[in-house]
Amino acid sequence: MGLREYIIRRIILMVPTVLGVVLLIFIVLQFIPPESRATLYVRDPSKLRNIQEIIDAFGLNRPVYEQFAIWLREILQGNFGYAVYTGHEPVLDGLLARLPATMEIVIYSAPLIVLFGISLGTTAAVHRDKPLDHVSRVMSILGTSLPSFFFGILLIALFVAQLKWTTPGRASNMGLVLIRAKQGLYTRYTGLLTIDSLLNGDWMLFIDAAKHLVLPALVLVFIQSAQIVRVSRSSMLESLSKTYIVAARAKGLSRKEVIYGHARRNALIPVVTISGLLVGTMMTGLTITETVFQFGGIGNWAANAAIALDVPVVAAYAMFSALVFVVANLIVDILYAYIDPRIRLG
């Protein structure tokens, strides 16, 4: 089986997985009475006259299989209901409005996390029980045990409160950016400030947005890369002890070729797994980081909705998270097949 056929097969297998998640969420919603589920479709409570009309319109009193068909049709059309705690804002609009804030952190921090974790883990394994290896162990322990909110508060106390280097939020004056957008002086192409500012030719906004990304990215790189360092180091040590490494050295290959051409390639499989799950988790929202640095992403949005028992937001966030992890697993499987051809030929 070639790589293309393998990818097609994995994409096809995604469909029943996503449907299974949607069905599970629907089953959980069945524990909520029809009168409460009807509020999913209430946009303006002040104009609500008869809740029974909503129950009849959306089939909330019909047999379960009919309810599922209607509910599936609604979510395929993008109707996830209305968020109560944000003034009955359409849930899909709320998700799309807050997704760029999370995406902007992930885009800049995820590559640094993976590259730093793999590089440090590989170097630590090559220099086992030497000073650099001990330093990597200490960093891994600190990154694993140090709470992200505590590290974030320390950075805010130093760089925001003391040095006045930056401010919390996505920009120094996010309100001005929104006003300019409404006046037509600033065009939102992607919702990512660093990219949109470049497309609008606003270099000052780009520099300001980049400065606001440094502290959240620093927290994530330090905290999240710790696990990748540990897995990369242990996997690399195991690869270096294999017989094919001894054979490669006996053939006269250079040390660099043995380490980076043979050992690290085989050691990457468990690292790819951890990295894929890590990036998937980040894509579904960085609740603590977004809250500490006032970024207002989907993680903070979903957490506030859960506290307010806002069912439409929680259900939509659960489906979005499931989709992200399904796609992340697909990418991991493709990387598996690329790194180790035996996987797609098995």
N, C-alpha and C positions, 0 to 999 in steps of 0.2 A: 504494500500500500504506500503510495507517495504522500508527500506532505499535504498536497492540495486535497486529496481524498480524505485524509485524516482530519483536516480542518472542517471540511463539509460535514463529515459524520459527527464531529463534536458540536457543530452549530445545530444540527438537527436534534441532537439529544438535549439541547437547551430548552426546546419548546415544552416537553412534558414536565421538566423541572420547574419552569416558570408557572405553568398552569397549576402544578401541585401546590406551589406557594400561594397563588391567588385563591385556590380552593380552601387551603388551610385558614387564610385570613377571613374568608367568607364564613367558614364554620365558626370561628371565634366570634364574629359579629352576630351570629344567630343567638348568642346568649344575651344579647341586648334586646329589650322589648321593641316592637315595631314603632311605638310612639317615640322612643328615644332615637331609633335609627332614622326616623322621618326628619329629624333635625339636620341630617346630613345634607338635605336638599333645600333648606330654608336659607334664602339669601338675605331677606329683609324681615326680621321678626315683627316689625311694626305693622307690616302689611298682611301678616298671617291671620286668616279668618277661621279656617277649619283644617286642623291637622289630619283629619280623616281623608281629605281630598288628596293630600300628599301620599298617604299610605296607599290609596287606591291607584293613584297615578303611577307610582313606582312599584306596584305589586308587592308591597311589604306584607300583605296578608294572604298571598297566594302560596301554593305548594313550594317546597324548598327548591326543587329543580327549576321552577319558573323564576323564582327570585334570583337564583344564581345566573340564569341567562340574562335577565334584565340588568343585574348589577355588573356583569361582565361587559355587556354592551355599553353601559354608562362609562366605565373606566377606560374602555377602548376609545371612547370619544373624548377622553380627558376630563370627564366629570367625576371628580373625587369628593365632591361636596364643598362645604364652606367652613372655614376656620372660625370658630366662635370667639376665641380669645383675641383675635386680631380684627374684630369688627366685621365678621362674616365675609372675609376676603376669600375668593376662590382658592381652594387648596393648591391646585396646580400652579396658579399665578404666584402664590406665596413660595412654593418650592423653587420655581424657576427664578424668582427674584433674589432668593438667598443662596442659590447654588453657586453663582460666580465667586462669592466671598470664600466659600470652602475650596472651590476649584483653584483659586489663585494661590492659596497656601499650599495645596497639594502639588500643583505644577512645579513650584520652585523648591519645595522641601523634599518631595519623594525621590527625585534623582540623587540629591545629595545624601539622603539616608542610605539608599541602596549602594551607591558607589563608595561612600565612606565606610559602611559596614563591611562590604566585601574586601575592600583594600586593606583595612586595618586587621580584619580577621585573617586574611591570607598572609600578611606580613608577620602577624603574631605567631602563626603556625610555622612559618619558615624560620623564625628566630625563637624557637621554643625555649622557655625557661631563661630567656635573656631579658635585659631591662625593658625593651620594647614590648615583649610579651606580658610582663608584669603590669606595665602601664595600661595595656589594652584590657587586662582583667579588672583592674581597678575602675576603669571607665565603664566597663560593662556592668559591674556591680552597682556603681553610682547611678547609671542610666536606668537600670532595672528597678532600683529601690527608691530613687528620688521621685516624689510626686510631681507631676508636670505643673500643677497649679502653684506649688511652692517655688519651683524654679522660675516660673513665669513671674510670680510676684517679686522675687529677688531681682530679676532683670528690670522690671518696671520701677522698683525702688531706686535702682542705680541709674538707668539710662533715661527714665522719664522724670522721676521726682528730683534726683540730684543733678544729673548732667543736662537735663532739658534737651536731650538729643532728638527725641521724637515724642509722640503722644499716642494714647490708645486709639483704636479704630483703624479704618482702612486708609484714611487721609486726614490731614490736619484740619480741613474744613469740608467734610463730606456734604454738608448742607448746601454749600456754594456750588459744588459739582452738580447736585440734583437740580438746583435752580437754573444753572446754565443749560442743563439738558432740556428742561421744560421750555426755555426761551429759544431753543434751537441753536445755541452757541456751542454745544457739545453733543456729539453723536455717540450713542451707546451701541457699539457693534457687537461686542461679546459679553459685556458686563464686567470684564476683568479690567481693573483700572490701569494696570501697567501696559496692557496691550492697547486698550482704547485711547489712552493718553498719547501713545506713539502714533496711532492712526489719525488722531486729531492734531498732531504736531505740537502737543503741549508737553514740552520737556520738563518744565517745572513740576507739573502734576506727576509725571513719570518718576522723577527723582523722589518726590514726596511719598508716592505710593510704594516705591521700592524700599525706602527707609522704614516704612511701617510694617513691611514684611520681614525685616531682618530678625526681630526679636521672636515672633512666633515660629519662624523657620529654625532659629537657633534652638529653641526649646524642643521642637520635634526631632531635629537631627540628633541632639544629645540623648533624648529619651528613647526614641524609636529605633535608633541604629544599634542600641546595646544588644538586643536579641539577635540581630543579623550578625554582629561581630562574633558572638558566642557560637552560633550555628556554623558560620563560615570557618571559624578557627577549628572546631572539632571535626567538621567534615574534611577540611584540608589536611589535618593531621592523619585522619584515616586514609585518605588518598595517598599521602606520601609514604605510608607503610605497605602499600600494595606491591605485589611482585612485578607488575608491569612498569612501575617506576624504577625498580632495581634494574630491569631489563633495558629500559631507556637509557639509564646512566651507563650501563655496560656497553651500549652501542656507541657511546662517545658523544651523546647529545649534551649540549651546554646546560648549565644549571638553570638558566632562564627558560630555555625550551622545555625542560622537564617540569618546572614549576608552573609556568603559565600556559604552556601548550598542551600538557597532559594532565597534571594533577588538578589544577584549578578547574579545568573544564568538567571533569568528573565530579568535583566537589560542589559544583554549582546547583545540582538538582535539589537538594534540601533547602538551599539558600533561596532558590527561585520560589519554592513553596511558601516560605516565610515571607518573602518580599511581596508576593502576590496577595496574600491575605492581609498583610500590613497596609498596602496601598488601598485595597478594597475597604478596609476599616476606616482609613482616612477619608476616602471618598464619601462615606456615609455620614460624615460630620465629625468635627473635632470639638466636642461639646465643651470640654474644660478650657482648651486653648482659645476657642472662639469667645468664651465668656470672659476669661481673664483679660484678653486683649481687645474686647468689645468689637469683634469682627462681624457678628450678626450673621453667621452662616447657618446651614441647615441643621447642624448638630444642636446649636443653641435654640433654634426655632422648635425642633422636635422635643427637646427637653422641657421647654416652657409649656408646650402643648400637652405633654404627658402630665405635668404638674396640674394643669388646668382641666385634665380629663377631657381634652378635645379629641374625640374619637376620630373624626375625619382626617385630621393631620397625622395622628399616630398610625392609622391604617395606610395612608398614602406613603408615609415614611417607611413603613415596614415593607411595602411592595418595592419602593425605590431601592432600599437596602438589599433586598433579595436579588433584584436585577443586577445591581452593581457586583455582588459576589458571584453571580452566575457568569457574568462577563469576565470578572477577574480570574475565575477558575478556568474559563476557556483560554484566556491569554496564557495562563500558567501551563496548561496542557500543550499549547502550541510551542511554547518555549522548551518544554520537556522534549517534544519531538524534534525540535531543532538541535538541542544540545546532545541528545542521545537518540540516534536513528533507530535503535532497537525498540523504542517505545512504539513508534508508528509501524514497525515491521512485525511486532509481536501479535 
